Amino acid sequence: MKTHILFDLDGTLTDPFEGITNSVLYALHKMGIAEQDRQKLTAFIGPPLLESFQTYYGLSPEDARRAVALYREYYARTGIFENAPYPGIFEALGALKAQGCALYVATSKPEPFAERIIEKFGFSPLFEGVAGATLDETRTQKAEVIAYALSRFHIPKADALMAGDRRHDVLGAKENGIPCVGVLYGFGSREELLHAGAVRLAATPQELPACLLSL
């Protein structure tokens, strides 16, 4: 059993759909881009923002950086708390703690925002620490965030495990030599997670403890 578990935030601990899509819509509007399909914006949940604005709207690196700044303008003020913990996630985390696991957050969201969310929704007592991206874009990729978490919190790779809802979580964990359990209640599909190499899949937060403790 691996006793150091890293958790993605968006789509794994909380459902950020409203806040993230509102922030993207705000940024696109300010950039003069009309978008009517809010569901299309679920693609922004998980990957680095700079990458997503370039991939999905064809923005140049310079315009993408401007879009990210506009996104954060709305997100820091309002979107950050247009968010909600998944039903059953607190019980799942509590069950893991009861088995002696040390829990951490590893997210591509900027670390200051992640810390505010963890505090706001009452997760703080359950986690040993929060590792996130930097606001200056020097650490954005999930593999970089996981490497930072492992180093910062002195987590032995042989005893580490990741849980997340997107391929970026699985691939980032693999790049760092640790396995990843995929969660199906977030924003990634079964096919996406399996193709990336997830070692187990949890359909609900209630299934997470058994999946994680079996590795």
C-alpha positions as CSV (number, residue, x, y, z in Angstrom):
1,M,0.0,0.0,0.0
2,K,1.3,3.4,-1.0
3,T,0.8,6.0,1.8
4,H,1.6,9.3,0.1
5,I,-1.2,10.3,-2.2
6,L,-1.3,13.4,-4.5
7,F,-4.6,14.7,-5.6
8,D,-5.5,16.9,-8.5
9,L,-7.9,19.7,-7.5
10,D,-10.3,20.7,-10.3
11,G,-12.4,17.7,-11.3
12,T,-11.1,15.5,-8.5
13,L,-11.7,17.3,-5.2
14,T,-14.1,20.0,-6.5
15,D,-16.4,20.7,-9.4
16,P,-15.1,24.1,-10.8
17,F,-17.3,24.1,-13.9
18,E,-19.2,27.3,-13.2
19,G,-16.2,29.4,-12.1
20,I,-13.8,28.2,-14.8
21,T,-16.2,28.6,-17.7
22,N,-17.4,32.0,-16.5
23,S,-13.7,33.1,-16.3
24,V,-13.0,31.8,-19.8
25,L,-16.1,33.5,-21.2
26,Y,-15.1,36.8,-19.5
27,A,-11.6,36.5,-21.1
28,L,-12.9,35.7,-24.5
29,H,-15.4,38.5,-24.4
30,K,-12.7,41.0,-23.5
31,M,-10.6,39.6,-26.4
32,G,-13.5,40.1,-28.8
33,I,-14.2,36.4,-29.2
34,A,-17.9,35.3,-29.1
35,E,-18.5,31.8,-27.6
36,Q,-22.0,30.5,-27.1
37,D,-21.2,26.8,-26.2
38,R,-20.3,26.7,-22.5
39,Q,-19.9,22.9,-22.6
40,K,-17.1,23.4,-25.1
41,L,-15.2,25.1,-22.3
42,T,-14.9,22.0,-20.1
43,A,-11.7,21.4,-22.2
44,F,-10.1,24.2,-20.1
45,I,-10.6,22.3,-16.8
46,G,-7.3,20.6,-16.1
47,P,-4.7,21.6,-18.7
48,P,-2.6,24.8,-18.4
49,L,-4.6,27.9,-19.4
50,L,-1.9,29.3,-21.8
51,E,-1.9,26.0,-23.7
52,S,-5.7,25.9,-23.9
53,F,-6.2,29.4,-25.2
54,Q,-3.7,28.7,-28.0
55,T,-5.1,25.2,-28.7
56,Y,-8.8,25.9,-28.7
57,Y,-8.9,29.5,-30.0
58,G,-5.7,29.7,-32.1
59,L,-4.3,32.6,-30.1
60,S,-0.7,33.6,-30.5
61,P,1.5,33.2,-27.4
62,E,1.3,36.9,-26.7
63,D,-2.5,37.0,-27.0
64,A,-2.8,33.8,-25.0
65,R,-0.9,35.5,-22.1
66,R,-3.3,38.4,-22.3
67,A,-6.3,36.0,-22.2
68,V,-4.8,34.3,-19.1
69,A,-4.4,37.7,-17.4
70,L,-8.1,38.5,-18.2
71,Y,-9.2,35.1,-17.0
72,R,-7.5,35.6,-13.7
73,E,-9.0,39.1,-13.4
74,Y,-12.5,37.5,-13.1
75,Y,-11.3,34.3,-11.4
76,A,-9.5,35.9,-8.5
77,R,-12.5,38.1,-7.8
78,T,-15.4,35.8,-8.4
79,G,-14.8,32.6,-10.2
80,I,-12.5,31.0,-7.6
81,F,-15.5,30.3,-5.3
82,E,-18.0,29.4,-8.1
83,N,-17.0,25.9,-7.1
84,A,-18.2,23.0,-4.9
85,P,-16.6,19.9,-3.3
86,Y,-17.8,16.7,-4.8
87,P,-20.4,14.8,-2.6
88,G,-18.6,12.1,-0.7
89,I,-15.0,13.5,-1.2
90,F,-14.5,14.5,2.4
91,E,-15.5,11.0,3.6
92,A,-13.1,9.4,1.0
93,L,-10.2,11.6,2.2
94,G,-11.1,10.8,5.8
95,A,-11.0,7.1,5.1
96,L,-7.6,7.4,3.6
97,K,-6.3,9.4,6.5
98,A,-7.7,6.7,8.9
99,Q,-5.5,4.2,7.1
100,G,-2.4,6.3,7.8
101,C,-2.1,8.0,4.4
102,A,-0.5,11.4,4.0
103,L,-2.4,13.5,1.5
104,Y,-1.3,16.4,-0.8
105,V,-2.7,18.6,-3.5
106,A,-0.9,18.8,-6.8
107,T,-2.6,21.1,-9.3
108,S,-1.9,23.0,-12.4
109,K,-3.9,25.9,-10.9
110,P,-1.7,28.7,-9.5
111,E,-0.7,27.8,-6.0
112,P,-2.2,30.9,-4.3
113,F,-5.6,30.2,-5.8
114,A,-5.4,26.5,-4.8
115,E,-4.5,27.4,-1.2
116,R,-7.5,29.7,-1.0
117,I,-9.9,27.0,-2.3
118,I,-8.5,24.4,0.0
119,E,-9.0,26.8,3.0
120,K,-12.4,28.1,1.9
121,F,-14.0,24.6,1.5
122,G,-12.5,23.1,4.7
123,F,-10.0,20.7,3.1
124,S,-7.0,22.1,5.0
125,P,-7.0,19.7,8.0
126,L,-6.9,16.7,5.6
127,F,-3.9,17.8,3.6
128,E,-0.2,17.9,4.5
129,G,0.5,20.5,1.8
130,V,-0.5,22.2,-1.5
131,A,1.7,22.3,-4.6
132,G,0.5,24.3,-7.6
133,A,1.6,26.2,-10.7
134,T,3.3,29.6,-10.6
135,L,1.6,32.8,-11.6
136,D,4.5,33.7,-13.9
137,E,4.1,30.6,-16.0
138,T,7.5,29.2,-15.0
139,R,5.8,26.0,-13.6
140,T,2.6,25.1,-15.4
141,Q,2.9,21.5,-16.7
142,K,1.5,18.8,-14.5
143,A,4.7,16.8,-14.6
144,E,6.5,19.9,-13.3
145,V,4.0,20.4,-10.5
146,I,4.2,16.8,-9.4
147,A,8.0,16.9,-9.4
148,Y,7.8,20.1,-7.3
149,A,5.4,18.4,-4.8
150,L,7.6,15.3,-4.5
151,S,10.7,17.5,-3.8
152,R,9.1,20.1,-1.6
153,F,7.3,17.6,0.7
154,H,10.1,15.0,0.6
155,I,7.8,12.3,-0.8
156,P,9.6,9.0,-1.8
157,K,8.5,8.1,-5.3
158,A,8.3,4.4,-4.4
159,D,5.6,5.3,-1.9
160,A,3.7,7.9,-4.0
161,L,0.5,7.8,-6.0
162,M,-1.5,10.3,-8.0
163,A,-5.3,10.7,-8.4
164,G,-6.8,12.9,-11.1
165,D,-9.4,13.2,-13.8
166,R,-7.5,14.1,-16.9
167,R,-4.7,12.6,-19.0
168,H,-2.4,15.4,-17.9
169,D,-2.5,13.9,-14.4
170,V,-1.8,10.4,-15.6
171,L,1.0,11.5,-18.0
172,G,2.5,13.8,-15.4
173,A,2.6,11.1,-12.8
174,K,4.1,8.6,-15.3
175,E,6.8,11.1,-16.2
176,N,7.7,11.2,-12.5
177,G,7.7,7.4,-12.2
178,I,4.5,7.1,-10.1
179,P,1.2,5.4,-10.9
180,C,-2.1,7.3,-11.3
181,V,-5.7,6.4,-10.4
182,G,-8.2,8.1,-12.8
183,V,-11.5,9.4,-11.5
184,L,-14.5,9.2,-13.8
185,Y,-16.7,11.8,-12.0
186,G,-14.6,14.7,-13.2
187,F,-14.0,15.9,-16.8
188,G,-11.9,13.2,-18.4
189,S,-13.4,10.2,-20.2
190,R,-12.7,6.5,-19.5
191,E,-11.0,6.3,-22.9
192,E,-8.8,9.4,-22.2
193,L,-7.6,8.1,-18.8
194,L,-7.0,4.5,-19.9
195,H,-5.2,5.5,-23.1
196,A,-2.9,7.7,-20.9
197,G,-2.1,4.8,-18.7
198,A,-4.3,5.1,-15.5
199,V,-3.8,2.0,-13.4
200,R,-7.3,2.0,-11.8
201,L,-10.5,4.0,-12.4
202,A,-12.9,5.2,-9.7
203,A,-16.4,6.0,-10.9
204,T,-17.3,7.9,-7.7
205,P,-15.5,9.5,-4.7
206,Q,-16.8,6.6,-2.6
207,E,-14.8,4.2,-4.8
208,L,-11.5,6.2,-4.4
209,P,-10.3,4.7,-1.1
210,A,-10.5,1.1,-2.2
211,C,-8.8,1.9,-5.6
212,L,-6.0,3.9,-4.0
213,L,-5.4,1.5,-1.1
214,S,-5.2,-1.5,-3.4
215,L,-1.9,-0.2,-5.0
